[in-house]
C-alpha cells in the first residue's frame, strides 16, 4: 500500500546524495515529486528516472539562496501539481574546514545563505499554500552537528544548529494550521559532499570512509537511502502526532 498517495512533495538539493535518494523514496511511496537543485542536469536526471519507474515528477532549477526564485518555483509547483503537501529542505553545503578565526566574511555568508536562509526562504514561500490547504509537512535536514559539536567546519555546524531551532519554532507557530515541522539529523552519510571533504583534506576517499565507519557503533557510514526512509516516515500519516521533533539517523554516533 502506498504511504503517500496523492501527496505533492518538493525536495531542495534533489539532484545528488540524500536529496536524490529522498526524491526516489517519496516517489516510490506514491508522492508526486518536484525535484529542485542548482544542478539542472542532475535534477532532470532524477525526475526522468522517477518517471521511468512509473512515478510523477518534474525538475526545476532552484537556488534556495535567492528568495525571489524560491517563491517563484514553489508557486509554479503548486500551479503545476495543484498543491504542496511536503517540503523537504535538504539543500546544503559544507563550507570551509578551517578554524573560526581563519574564515572570511564571504565564506561564512555563503554557508549561511544556503543552509539557513535557504530553509527560511522555502518555508516562508510554502507556508501560505499549506495554510490554505489546512495541512502540510516540512522536513528540515540538519545534522548530528546540529546537536553536538566538533572542532571543524564552524559555519556548517552553526548553520545546522540554527536549522534545529528554526524547526522547533515553526513547529509551534504552525501546529494550529495542521502543519508539522520536524528535523532530520544524519550521521556521516557517504555522499558527494562527504567524499569532497576527504579530497579537500588530502585523503583517499576509501581510507576516509573507513575512518568514518569506525566512529559509528553500527560499524559503517550511512547510505543516502537510510536517511530517505526517515523522511518518508515523517511525511506520512504514520507521523501524524510528530512535530517539533529531531529524528537522529546516525548509526549510534551521538549515543557515545
Secondary structure, DSSP 8 states (H G I E B T S, - for coil): --SSTT-EEEETTTTSHHHHHHHHHHHHTT-EEEEEES-HHHHHHHHHHHHHTT--EEEEE--TT-HHHHHHHHHHHHHHHS---EEEE--------S-GGG--HHHHHHHHHHHTHHHHHHHHHHHHHHHHHT-EEEEEE--GGGTS--SS-HHHHHHHHHHHHHHHHHHHHHGGGTEEEEEEEE--B-SHHHHHHHHHTT--HHHHHHHHHHHSTTSS-B-HHHHHHHHHHHHSGGGTT--S-EEEESTTGGG-
